[in-house]
Amino acid sequence: LTARRNSLAPDVCILIFRLVAAAYILGVDAHCVSHGPAFDFGFFTIWSYTLLGLYFALAAAATTLHLRRGGAGASARDVEFCDTAAAGGGRAPVEAAEARASWELRLGRLNQVVFSTVAAAALMLDVTLWGVLYPVDHTPGHPGELNFCSYNMHAVNLIWVVTELYLNNIQIRLNDLALALWWVLIYGIFTILRVALNPSSRSCLTQSGPQCESDSSRKYLVWPYFFMDTAKPLVLVWFLGLLVLFSLAYLAMWRFSRCLKPLAPLYEQQPDAVLDQA
């Protein structure tokens, strides 16, 4: 999770970038949902934008730990320390160093999966809004798309992702697509449970009616997207299409990362190497 060796950003610079990104994204997130968090957090866009901010916070924490351990030479010093302690019969220091390395490895691996997920989500959301929803929206002035929150969540978000991808040593792994898809599945399960547990919308699981119409002016939300309406006969087809679209976005970001980082096969074969980048 440190700066790329062939980039111009040393570890301190990427730490500053991540701290700024986390503060900005989470600040925008709080501003955009402040008038109706229960309503706004029903949308996949808000979920993914919040996860992007949390990623930068976690990545900044990982970089801070890396710098506190002394930077690139920390891993070698830990090994030397363990060898010395073992030679002297001291098992406790060895276990402490191993526990620290294991914890940092888990944090690095978590950040790798989260970053891969938010990268695919950002691309999918941006392409969907500007390539599909914006052209078919005939509302004068396009207030739903042309506003501060939309610009940040459907344009600037991808700039953050691409900049981070260029600066860091994290490799998007093709095998992690199976893990990233859980982000979409969890959102779908959450949406169905939210509708089912609300007495005023429970009937919308099997039938349509006035009570199933969302109203942004009243911050009343049932189905955030028409294709998630379980009363529609093709809901499973639509949701499978969403999974396919997310997978295509993931593959596009994976391919883009391979173009930026030609040494990708090393990381594909050795995911534990993330420890050295944490």
VENPEHU-V489763 format. One line per field, one symbol per residue. ss: DSSP state (H for helix, E for strand, - for the rest). psi: psi as a letter, one per 20 degrees, with the letter a starting at -180 (. if undefined). A space follows every 50 residues. Layout:
ss->???
psi->???
This chain:
ss->--E-------HHHHHHHHHHHHHHHHHHHHHHH---HHHH---HHHHHHH HHHHHHHHHHHHHHHHHH--HHHHHHHHHHHHHHHHH---HHHHHHHHHH HHHHHHHHHHHHHHHHHHHHHHHHHHHHHHHHHHHH-----------HHH HHHHHHHHHHHHHHHHHE-----HHHHHHHHHHHHHHHHHHHHHHHH--- -HHHH----HHH--EHHH-E-----HHH------HHHHHHHHHHHHHHHH HHHHHHHHHH---HHHHHH-HHHHHHH-
psi->jaqqhjrjorhhghggghggggggghggghghjhimhhghjiqhggghhg hgghghgghhgghggghhijbhjgghhgggggggghhjjohghghggggg hgghghgggghgggghghggggggggggghhggghiojppilhhhmrggg ghijfhhhggghgghhhrjpppphhihhghhhggghgggggghgghiohi ihiihiqqrhijpqohhjlppeohqhiioiiqhkhhgghhhghgghhghg hghghghhhhnikghghhhmhiihgij.
